[in-house]
Amino acid sequence: MRAEVVTYKTSELAETFMVKESSINDYLTSQNIIIKEGGRISERDYQTVIDFVETQEKRIERALQKRKSEFTSKDKTVSIYQDDAISFLKKLPSNSVDVIVTDPAYSGMNNMLQLGEGRIVGKYADKGGDQGKWFSEFEDSEENYAAFLIECKRVLKRSTGHIYIMFDSYSLLSLGGIVRKYLDVKNLITWDKVNMGMGHYFRRRHEYILFATNGNKRKVKTKNIPDVWRFKRIHNSAYPTQKPVEVFQAMLYASAEPGFVVCDPFLGSASAAIAAMKSKCRFIGCDISDKSIQVAAKRIERFAQTGNDPLQPSSAVTVEGTFWE
Ligand SMILES: C[S@@+](CC[C@H](N)C(=O)[O-])C[C@H]1O[C@@H](n2cnc3c(N)ncnc32)[C@H](O)[C@@H]1O
């Protein structure tokens, strides 16, 4: 039996990658590739299309143009949107983001942890509206989480795609394994927060960061970065669960080049956006909550104007220093 030959239609590729079909066709012709009947190309030529679309920088802007950002920095390198993470990712073209860095608001920890009255974000209850919570949690059933990972994989660039997903111990136990079904998991990094937080038996002092690629062989910047990162937690943060910018800077030091497109679909107070700006990357992000968008927009604008971060005035770096300076 002869194996069926896989072919691709350039009109469908144009739709998936959100570029004009005529641009794909012109490029293929310039590479002396013959487009067959019905606008079809072979699997081998498909890679040429991928190489081409990855150089088309304006695809994300065009895709998102249909809806106005809640905030875009003056130099247009940072844009944030109010949206659900999966719905936002679905609006992005395939193969368009270099690095995803994200810290989802998992519901599992609160739902499954039967340890008394305390809720993780309870300290902030008086500031919040929705049942005493400042922000809603991402429903982290296996189906919903898989839908999220599928979208992450789709939007990550084939050649450069790296992803960092933050987990507390509980969400790692329930969701970490699912990541392996969709992405090529390379490391589990421990973020040591230096100072202890709350805890019913042992007090929590760490979180995890799962690092994966979407199957490409791109390495991180150097082989000298350890898998335990020490940065002080933020005390009395303006936004609940606000992470130190340095945690995201560490991810971007390892995985980003200036000009790369970085995305955080669980933006919170925009610590990842500030890290992207410090790393000279472009940034797109979203959050479902009004409060996040308000806080994030102000923070990004202020940082862009003054170079000062109003939500994290002091460094989270310990005496050990960072591995990027
Ligand atoms: C753990 S916080 C992120 C904190 C952020 N890394 C920082 O440093 O400020 C998670 C965020 O996810 C947002 N969120 C919850 N469900 C969401 C959803 N379905 N889509 C997008 N954002 C969501 C919450 O509003 C919250 O701001």
The ligand as a Gaussian input file, in Angstrom:
#p B3LYP/6-31G(d) Opt

LIG

0 1
 C       -1.399000      34.562000      39.947000
 S       -2.083000      35.984000      39.193000
 C       -0.784000      36.586000      38.165000
 C        0.133000      37.469000      38.942000
 C        1.211000      38.057000      38.077000
 N        2.165000      37.087000      37.639000
 C        1.924000      39.178000      38.799000
 O        3.145000      39.059000      39.046000
 O        1.275000      40.155000      39.151000
 C       -3.178000      35.269000      38.047000
 C       -4.028000      36.217000      37.250000
 O       -4.857000      35.418000      36.391000
 C       -6.054000      36.141000      36.178000
 N       -7.078000      35.197000      35.650000
 C       -7.875000      34.318000      36.299000
 N       -8.611000      33.604000      35.426000
 C       -8.257000      34.036000      34.201000
 C       -8.630000      33.661000      32.887000
 N       -9.533000      32.732000      32.678000
 N       -8.023000      34.291000      31.842000
 C       -7.094000      35.273000      32.055000
 N       -6.713000      35.675000      33.276000
 C       -7.265000      35.063000      34.329000
 C       -6.392000      36.745000      37.516000
 O       -7.217000      37.869000      37.349000
 C       -4.992000      37.088000      38.051000
 O       -4.661000      38.432000      37.799000

